[in-house]
Each structure stands twice: as structure tokens, then as C-alpha cells.
Amino acid sequence: MTRKIAILSLIVMISTSMFTVPAFASISDAQTVQQQKKMVNIAHRGASGHAPENTMAAFEKAFVMKADYIEIDVQMTKDGELIAIHDTTVDRTTNGTGSVGDYTLEEIQQLDAGGWFGPEFAGERIPTFEEVIDTYRGKIGLLIELKSAELYPGVEEKVAEALMKRNMHKPNNKKIIIQSFNHASVQQSKALLPNIPHGVLAGTSWANVTDEQLAQFATYADFFNPNMNIVTDELVDRVHHAGMKMYPYTVRTQEQANNLFERNVDGIITDFPEYVYKHPVKN
């Protein structure tokens, strides 16, 4: 009799363990799905994992993939025109050489900004800021980065003028954000466009940012957007406590995205929107 009881107990234990493990796994999967549904999905320089960065092809791919925002790097040409490009030189992403600020708009738009990524993108050109906002205003969010603003005196006013001309300086849907690593530029832009949310970008040197510094940022910024490598639960909590949101950059793997889901960030800046998506993606 004792032997039969022992055998029955063992069977019950095995059966229980068989059903318990999948239950925990399904709960975890459900939590991940819920986190993805809440996450703001920002396509870094457009869907730049799929098309050449900061081109209309990359922005259109992000739109088709249903990202919430496209991130645009804004610089200025020699003749004062706003364009979308990340590096301060054209060497890496075009067939030209030299500094962005040494080119006129006409000259810089003669460069091939897509062939380096793949032959199917040969002939893509560097778009103007106005071209991007005219194409996507009201269709997808715009995260505008003032890139190397210290090189382009007056760039804040130029961006503000372009937005105000189109009555985009009072966005009803909060789908426009301006950010920069140049925090003085963020302050200046916020003064010009007080109704548009602004963000401060933070590299790895800000890993030990203090509560006092966060409080100072919060006087003019709505976002503290750091390099993903310095994101911790504690940092996210302190940023939220200061009254700001956090969109870390730049996710390039699913593992990196999953890590940020667990950190309770508000959004993710990524080259690959499919790693963050909260909408069905159609290829």
C-alpha cells in the first residue's frame, strides 16, 4: 500500500510540473505582447535597416511598416537650406566627399545617397527637411534631431520657421518632437516652439546623470533619450520621477529590444521597426 501511494505521489508531481512550466511561459509571452503594444516605435533615420538612412526610401519603408515616428537628422547647406543627413560629411552615405556645410543644396542633391546601401537604391538623393515634413505631416510622427547644431548658427530658427509656415508649431496630436545632443540648442528651440515637445539626447557619458541634472533638463525638455547601453531600471524610474519620458537609441537586434521592454521605457529608437512593432507588419 505504501508503495502504491509513493507511485501515485510521483505521478502527481510529474503531471503538475508538466503543466506548470508552459503556464509560466505563456504569462511571460503575454506580458511581452502587452509591452510591445504600449511601446512607441521610432524608425531611426527611417527604417534604416532596410533602406539607406535619411532618404525618402527609408522614410517610406518606416511608414509602410507602421512605425509611430520617423527620426530625421537635420543639418544645413552652404546656402542655408535644411536637409536630412546624419554625418557632418557626405563621405559615408553618398558618392561625394567633404563637409555638408560646404555644399549648396543644388550641389548636394546631385550626389547619390542610396547606391552605397544597395544597387536597387542607386540614385536616391538627400531630401530637404521641407520635403520630408510635407510628405509625412499628419501621416506619421516626426522626431526631428538638430544635428551638430553648433556648426549651423540659426538652424533652430530655420526649423521653427518651416514648421510655423505650415502651422505645425501647435500640433494637436503631439506627433512632433525636436531633440539634440546640443542641449543649449534644445533650450533655444523650446523657446521658439513652446508647444512642441523637446528632448535631450544623452550619450554614454551621461551614465551617472544626477537627479539635479535631470530636474534641470525637465525645465525645458519632455524627454531624456539616452544611449541604450546606460539604461537601467533605476535610471528609467528617475527620469519618470523628473517628469520626462525616455526613448533610448539605437536598437539593432531583437535581444536589445527585449531588454528595453523589461526596463519599462516609453519608446524605442530602432533601425528595424519589426523588433518593436505594435501593429501587424506587411512586407
Secondary structure, DSSP 8 states (H G I E B T S, - for coil): -HHHHHHHHHHHHHHHHHHHHHHHHHHHHHHHHHHHHH-EEEETTTTTTTS-TTSHHHHHHHHHTT-SEEEEEEEE-TTS-EEE-SSSBSTTTSS--SBGGGS-HHHHTTS-SSTTT-GGGTT----BHHHHHHHHTTTSEEEEEETTGGGSTTHHHHHHHHHHHTT-SS-SS--EEEEES-HHHHHHHHHH-TTS-EEEEE-GGGTT--HHHHHHHTTT-SEEEEBGGG--HHHHHHHHHTT-B---B-B-SHHHHHHHHHHT-SEEEES-GGGT-SS----
